[in-house]
Structure formats: C-alpha cells, structure tokens
Amino acid sequence: MADETTLPARPELGEIASTGDGRDITKGYADFLRLLRPEDGVLASGGGDMKIYEMLLVDDQVKPTIQQRRMAVVSREWEVLPGGDSPADKAAAEHLAEQLQAMPFDRITVKMLAGVFYGYAVGECMWRIGEDGKVWLDDVKVRKQRRFRFGQDGELRLLTRDRPQGEAMPPAKFWTFATGADHDDDPYGLGLAHWLYWPAFFKRHGVKFWLIFLEKFGGPTAVGKYPAGAQPSDIDKLLEAVQAIQLDSGIVIPDGMMVELLEATRSGSASYMDMYEAMNAAISKVVLSQTMTTDDGSSHSQATVHMDVARWVMKADSDLICESFNDGPAAWLTAWNFPGARPPKLWRDFSDEEDLNTRAERDGKLKALGWSLSEDEFKQTYGEGYERGAPEVPDDGGDGRQPPEFAEGEDEDLIDRLARLTLDDEGWSAMLGPIEAQIAQALEGAADLADAEDRLARLLPELDTEALATMLAQALFLSRTAGEAGERLDDGG
C-alpha cells in the first residue's frame, strides 16, 4: 500500500500499456503494422477462419443449448428507464422506448447474442432523420463477424477485396461488443465456440466410428475368394460383385489365404454411447454451466439448483447486451437529440414471479390480524378483473334456518356466550390487550407485507399465550359438550 511519500501529486491520466503503439511484447515484431489478430489458439489452428466455428452449430447438442441461452434472454420483457430525474432525461427515455417498440428488437437481440458464441458481435445502426428533426434508429443489421477486423488502435475495419487490410468504419455507426476474454487487449473476445470445438470434434468423430461399428455388427462382411493366377480384371470384377452385396463392407482375397480380426483385450466397460453422452454433458456445461435443463436429472432439488445456475448465466447475457447498447446507440441518440441529458438505461426484467397461491395465503393470515391490501396493491399483485363482493353467507341447509351466528333477532352469538362462560368482556380484553400491543409494536414500521410476515414469525415464539390457550380450550370443551347434548346455553348454564 503506497504511503503519502510515494503518492504522486496527480494521477497519471493517459493509457500506458496499450497494444496500439507496437510495444506489446506478446505480438510479433511486425504485427504492429497490421490488423490485430485474434488470440484464440483454436481458431488460429484452423487457419483463422470462423467457418470452423460455424460448423459447430450443426451439432445436435450445441444448437439447442445455444438456442436455449438466447431464447431465455428475449423471453424477458425489456424496459427503458430514465438516466436521471430531469425532464430531458425522461424525454430521452421515452424517445428511445418509442423507437425500440417500432423495431423487431427481440430478433435483433437474438442475432447480437451470437457474439457470445463467436466472441464479438457487430451490428450496423440504420439511422434516419425524422420529421421532428431528431435522429431515429430504424433498425440494426447484424453482420458476420468474420467480415471485420480491428486495427491497432481498436477501430473497426471492414475487409473488402480492394482493401484486405480493412476499411475504417465511421464512428457511432456500428454497435459492437466483445466478451469471454480475461483481459482488454484482445477486442475479438473469446467465445463459447473456443471451448466447444474439441467436445464437438470428439463427438463427431466418435459418432462416425460408432456408425461403422453398427454397420459391421449389424450385417455380415462379404468375402470373395479368387483362385491363384487370376487376372487383375477378374479380381476387379469379383470386388465389384462383393461391393454390390454390401457397400464398402466387402473384401477379396486369394483362395487358400485367410483374414482374421484381432480384437484388443480389455477389462471394465466402455462404449461409444458413454463417449457420446460425456461429450454432450461437456457441451451443456460449457454453454449453460449445468446439465439438467438439457439432460435427465436425479431429483427435483438438483433440478432447481441447476435451473438457478442457468438463470444466472442468461441474466449475465442480458446485462451484457443491455450494457453495450446503453454505452453505444442509446448514448449516441441522447447526445444527438437531447444534449446534456443523461442517457437512458435499457434492461430486461429477470426477477422471479411470486407464487400467487403463497401470496394469497400470506395475505389471508395478515387479514386475520387486521391488515388488508389497498385496492391499488391488490390490482398490482393479482391483476385486473376482480371486484369486491359481499361476504358469502353459508347455506341454511334447506330448512330456512340460518346458523346461529347469522340469525336475526336479539339472540346472542353462540361463540360470544361460550366466551362469557370463561371470562367476561373485560377479562378477555385484559388477557388479549398485552398480546395485541406486542403485535402492533412488532408491525410498526414494517416496510412491506413480507417484512411484516418476517417480524410476526420472530415474535410468535416470544408471546405469552399460555393463559389464552387455557381459556380457549375450556371454551372449545363447552362448545363440543353443548353440541353433543343439543342444548342451548344460557348465561346461567
């Protein structure tokens, strides 16, 4: 830790360890004269052409896992929030939201997410001047990554036939991002394809040998024998006849010669299926960081954990896309149309939806304690389409007589009578008063219903309810006795 004697008077404001000045020791001596080259070793071993990565998408495990990761992002609703509280900040957010609503933004997002697979993405912004004099974003055309390179100073360059070293692209025209690399010296990033290449390669070649295995053991191999001294033309005719029986599974040998297959001696168990499933699991781990949203699992708890991991990965993809858009097109539009305003923030909602059954159960418990939802909170939680109705009256059983608690007249409620058999009104108030006071004190200042529920859960073990439990037990006993005897209780009973 530097002390005040070694701390400079002012911090160094410039960039020292850049890669654009030819001083990067990890580059070749002549590399600083050319375009920056990707540092992906797997890509370099394939000649530097991203076609080797494009071929990975034909794999039956790579394609669906990549698609699952992309679709999970666009399945979430997006929202544009103002960058500040000023009228200009809010106007900039409304203007951006209006443009995104008029665009196929989810389709654009899916294509830009290919950058997670390849390492970087390039989208060309199609601008126009609207009737209001403001700059509008009509569309984003996502381009193939391999058509572009980056120069030594990080500028985007388009490779053409006339300019193999690339044509510099104008600023504020292309929305780009890079991901996967563990440093900032490589603008190409490091995509998932880098880690998927070998599992997909081994799986593809394993399946090829597996098919040969199935062919050999699924049908016999034809053997044609020719006599000694046979002419080459006769041997060729015999081979054609053998191959006509079973393509590529026939051999010809001289009569009297023998061909044997030597099988390797081994212990344990091994199969092509084991290799196939192992490579599929490796692919799922690379793409989704787990396996149980694509393969079978052993328990619900494990599946829940794996689903949470997948959600974190996909939220990270969403944040990457939104952050790069906010730093690029959103910031450019704000600077052009609302100078001085803070750029709005685009984001996608990955919050978990609350289980309404659990919420309704909790709201019912709080209502029993005297707490109820406001009308606005009720609509926000449970949605529209509800209206407040009268309490439901229990069925009278067809005899026209209502239960005691709903009977008209001066007859006292049965529960009230039973309560008075144990204590009068003042006695019950004296017993319940301290408990009610403790509950009210615990709920005071609760931030929301969840906070109130947590406070009540902590309070319940501390409440002194022994006397109350005794009185309620006596009341229930009297109630059960009265019901069995079929008698009405009176004050003297």
Rosetta blueprint (number, residue, H / E / L):
1 M L
2 A L
3 D L
4 E L
5 T L
6 T L
7 L L
8 P L
9 A L
10 R L
11 P L
12 E L
13 L L
14 G L
15 E L
16 I L
17 A L
18 S L
19 T L
20 G L
21 D L
22 G L
23 R L
24 D L
25 I L
26 T L
27 K L
28 G L
29 Y L
30 A L
31 D H
32 F H
33 L H
34 R L
35 L L
36 L E
37 R L
38 P L
39 E L
40 D L
41 G H
42 V H
43 L H
44 A H
45 S H
46 G L
47 G L
48 G L
49 D L
50 M L
51 K H
52 I H
53 Y H
54 E H
55 M H
56 L H
57 L H
58 V H
59 D L
60 D L
61 Q L
62 V H
63 K H
64 P H
65 T H
66 I H
67 Q H
68 Q H
69 R H
70 R H
71 M H
72 A H
73 V H
74 V H
75 S L
76 R L
77 E L
78 W E
79 E E
80 V E
81 L E
82 P L
83 G L
84 G L
85 D L
86 S L
87 P H
88 A H
89 D H
90 K H
91 A H
92 A H
93 A H
94 E H
95 H H
96 L H
97 A H
98 E H
99 Q H
100 L H
101 Q H
102 A L
103 M L
104 P L
105 F H
106 D H
107 R H
108 I H
109 T H
110 V H
111 K H
112 M H
113 L L
114 A H
115 G H
116 V H
117 F H
118 Y H
119 G L
120 Y E
121 A E
122 V E
123 G E
124 E E
125 C E
126 M E
127 W E
128 R E
129 I E
130 G L
131 E L
132 D L
133 G L
134 K L
135 V E
136 W E
137 L E
138 D E
139 D E
140 V E
141 K E
142 V E
143 R E
144 K L
145 Q H
146 R H
147 R H
148 F E
149 R E
150 F E
151 G L
152 Q L
153 D L
154 G L
155 E L
156 L E
157 R E
158 L E
159 L L
160 T L
161 R L
162 D L
163 R L
164 P L
165 Q L
166 G L
167 E E
168 A E
169 M L
170 P L
171 P L
172 A L
173 K L
174 F E
175 W E
176 T E
177 F E
178 A E
179 T L
180 G L
181 A L
182 D L
183 H L
184 D L
185 D L
186 D L
187 P L
188 Y L
189 G L
190 L L
191 G L
192 L H
193 A H
194 H H
195 W H
196 L H
197 Y H
198 W H
199 P H
200 A H
201 F H
202 F H
203 K H
204 R H
205 H H
206 G H
207 V H
208 K H
209 F H
210 W H
211 L H
212 I H
213 F H
214 L H
215 E H
216 K H
217 F H
218 G H
219 G L
220 P L
221 T L
222 A E
223 V E
224 G E
225 K E
226 Y E
227 P L
228 A L
229 G L
230 A L
231 Q L
232 P H
233 S H
234 D H
235 I H
236 D H
237 K H
238 L H
239 L H
240 E H
241 A H
242 V H
243 Q H
244 A H
245 I H
246 Q L
247 L L
248 D L
249 S L
250 G E
251 I E
252 V E
253 I E
254 P E
255 D L
256 G L
257 M L
258 M L
259 V L
260 E L
261 L L
262 L L
263 E L
264 A L
265 T L
266 R L
267 S L
268 G L
269 S L
270 A L
271 S L
272 Y H
273 M H
274 D H
275 M H
276 Y H
277 E H
278 A H
279 M H
280 N H
281 A H
282 A H
283 I H
284 S H
285 K H
286 V H
287 V H
288 L H
289 S L
290 Q L
291 T L
292 M L
293 T L
294 T L
295 D L
296 D L
297 G L
298 S L
299 S L
300 H H
301 S H
302 Q H
303 A H
304 T H
305 V H
306 H H
307 M H
308 D H
309 V H
310 A H
311 R H
312 W H
313 V H
314 M H
315 K H
316 A H
317 D H
318 S H
319 D H
320 L H
321 I H
322 C H
323 E H
324 S H
325 F H
326 N H
327 D H
328 G H
329 P H
330 A H
331 A H
332 W H
333 L H
334 T H
335 A H
336 W H
337 N H
338 F L
339 P L
340 G L
341 A L
342 R L
343 P L
344 P L
345 K E
346 L E
347 W E
348 R E
349 D L
350 F L
351 S L
352 D L
353 E L
354 E L
355 D L
356 L H
357 N H
358 T H
359 R H
360 A H
361 E H
362 R H
363 D H
364 G H
365 K H
366 L H
367 K H
368 A H
369 L L
370 G L
371 W L
372 S L
373 L L
374 S L
375 E H
376 D H
377 E H
378 F H
379 K H
380 Q H
381 T H
382 Y H
383 G L
384 E L
385 G L
386 Y L
387 E L
388 R L
389 G L
390 A L
391 P L
392 E L
393 V L
394 P L
395 D L
396 D L
397 G L
398 G L
399 D L
400 G L
401 R L
402 Q L
403 P L
404 P H
405 E H
406 F H
407 A L
408 E L
409 G L
410 E L
411 D L
412 E L
413 D L
414 L H
415 I H
416 D H
417 R H
418 L H
419 A H
420 R H
421 L H
422 T H
423 L L
424 D L
425 D H
426 E H
427 G H
428 W H
429 S H
430 A H
431 M H
432 L H
433 G H
434 P H
435 I H
436 E H
437 A H
438 Q H
439 I H
440 A H
441 Q H
442 A H
443 L H
444 E L
445 G L
446 A L
447 A L
448 D L
449 L H
450 A H
451 D H
452 A H
453 E H
454 D H
455 R H
456 L H
457 A H
458 R H
459 L H
460 L H
461 P H
462 E H
463 L L
464 D L
465 T L
466 E H
467 A H
468 L H
469 A H
470 T H
471 M H
472 L H
473 A H
474 Q H
475 A H
476 L H
477 F H
478 L H
479 S H
480 R H
481 T H
482 A H
483 G H
484 E H
485 A H
486 G L
487 E L
488 R L
489 L L
490 D L
491 D L
492 G L
493 G L
